[in-house]
Amino acid sequence: MAPAPSETITTDVSSENNNVTITGKIYTRVRLATKSDLSHIYQLFYQIHEYHNYTHLYKATESSLANLLFKENPLPLFYGPSVVLLEVSPTPFDEPTNEGFKPVLTTFDLKFPVVEGQVEEFRSKYDDKSDAYIAGYAFFYANYSCFNDKPGFYFESLYFRESYRKLGMGKLLFGTVASIAANNGFVSVEGIIAVWNKKSYDFYINMGVEVFDEFRYGKLHGENLQKYAHNKDKNNEGSC
């Protein structure tokens, strides 16, 4: 029999600063993002740019993200750009309904209190549960290689807001993406691993990711890419 909520969690809401403090247990839900999450995704994408000191490169708007993530005629599930969100709550989530991707429900025992300091900014808009907050995301999309006869996932980024780091939730979120890949016929989950970030590097190694030292990441962008646009007319000469 499950213990009574009063025996497992204590939730204090401060009316002075509108913070929520969770102790004891924290409940989580990993689900696919929907269009109602646009404002949260926009903020989270900005925050990861801020974390890496790349805010000067952040060009996205909520409108451009809507066009990227929630097209009117989308690709099959998981083949286009996909975002899964991890939500937290001081109270249990309802059992998930049968959706295209069944949300994953988990409970974490907390070793220290967790403070949600942006209650209104990150309150979930997914359903009528008023005490659920967006804690982090994973962003991925299908990629292809001539070495494999099936697509894989390119894992673009994983990010948690500061209050929800060091709780073990990264394993849940990355593991969920890996599970989606394995259960839907994708052959790999791959992406860039920052070797300077030892904690991040060790995390992915511990999750089973193999790092190939013989390959280096290359990127053609900016002015070097635009040089090719200037040659467009020349490249088309004599093509008729």
Secondary structure as GFF3:
##gff-version 3
##sequence-region A 1 240
A	DSSP	alpha_helix	5	8	.	.	.	ID=ss1
A	DSSP	beta_strand	10	13	.	.	.	ID=ss2
A	DSSP	beta_strand	20	23	.	.	.	ID=ss3
A	DSSP	beta_strand	25	32	.	.	.	ID=ss4
A	DSSP	three_ten_helix	35	37	.	.	.	ID=ss5
A	DSSP	alpha_helix	38	51	.	.	.	ID=ss6
A	DSSP	three_ten_helix	55	57	.	.	.	ID=ss7
A	DSSP	alpha_helix	62	69	.	.	.	ID=ss8
A	DSSP	beta_strand	82	89	.	.	.	ID=ss9
A	DSSP	beta_strand	104	109	.	.	.	ID=ss10
A	DSSP	beta_strand	114	116	.	.	.	ID=ss11
A	DSSP	beta_strand	133	143	.	.	.	ID=ss12
A	DSSP	beta_strand	152	160	.	.	.	ID=ss13
A	DSSP	three_ten_helix	162	164	.	.	.	ID=ss14
A	DSSP	alpha_helix	169	183	.	.	.	ID=ss15
A	DSSP	beta_strand	189	190	.	.	.	ID=ss16
A	DSSP	alpha_helix	198	206	.	.	.	ID=ss17
A	DSSP	alpha_helix	222	230	.	.	.	ID=ss18
A	DSSP	alpha_helix	232	236	.	.	.	ID=ss19
###
